């Protein structure tokens, strides 16, 4: 398949994602089928591995695909989908909590909140229509002496949040809890990426600086709440720890 590389075209990973989704919906690939490897898909679409991985990540999130390490990626069937929803665990903890565990104090260098119209990507993650209003929260955080991470969070306006940036200088999770918003489901992944111009500007880093991208969606079963967050950690400023003795493991 030849992708559209014009300026007006959708991003390449979206085009790859949509083509794979079409194959699944048209029964070219059926539930339980193993899809081609990332390298094979790179050749098929003539794109980078990062582009293919982003497309697959989105389809895993949308529950079209499921990864089964080390065998590969498969079209998800209904039984697996139910199991995944009922047995989801996560290793990733909040930034404030992580810093406290390391004996450091998390600080927020800059915070901004505004109400914007959701683009197609954000709308898909929040399960709303493109153009609907959402909260957009941007924060640059770190420790007393170092900048470490840039957060970009989108939250549905079905809940009422404060519009003063000062309210977002602490833990966002703690603030949501205090408002009675208790997260019941989290979906997230981590990957290494090249920083975008926005990330370079917000973190004041060079364009070749390694960045760890964490993407997270959270939901609440009791109220109509959904959050979508992209976090960008400076590679040489951040180290991620996992304690397997206190965390359930599921792959």
Secondary structure, 3 states (H helix, E strand, C coil): CCCCCCCCCCCHHHHHHHHHHHHHHCCCCCCCCECCCHHHHHHHHCCCHHHHHHHHHHHHHCCCEEEECCCEEEECCHHHHHHHHHCCCCCCCCHHHHHHHCCCCCEEEEEEEEEEECCHHHHHHHCCCCCCEEEEEEEEEECCCCEEEEEEEEEECCCCCCCCHHHHCCCHHHHHHHCCCCCCEEEEEEEEEECCHHHHHHHCCCCCCEEEEEEEEEEECCCCEEEEEEEEEECCCCCCCCCCCCCCCCC
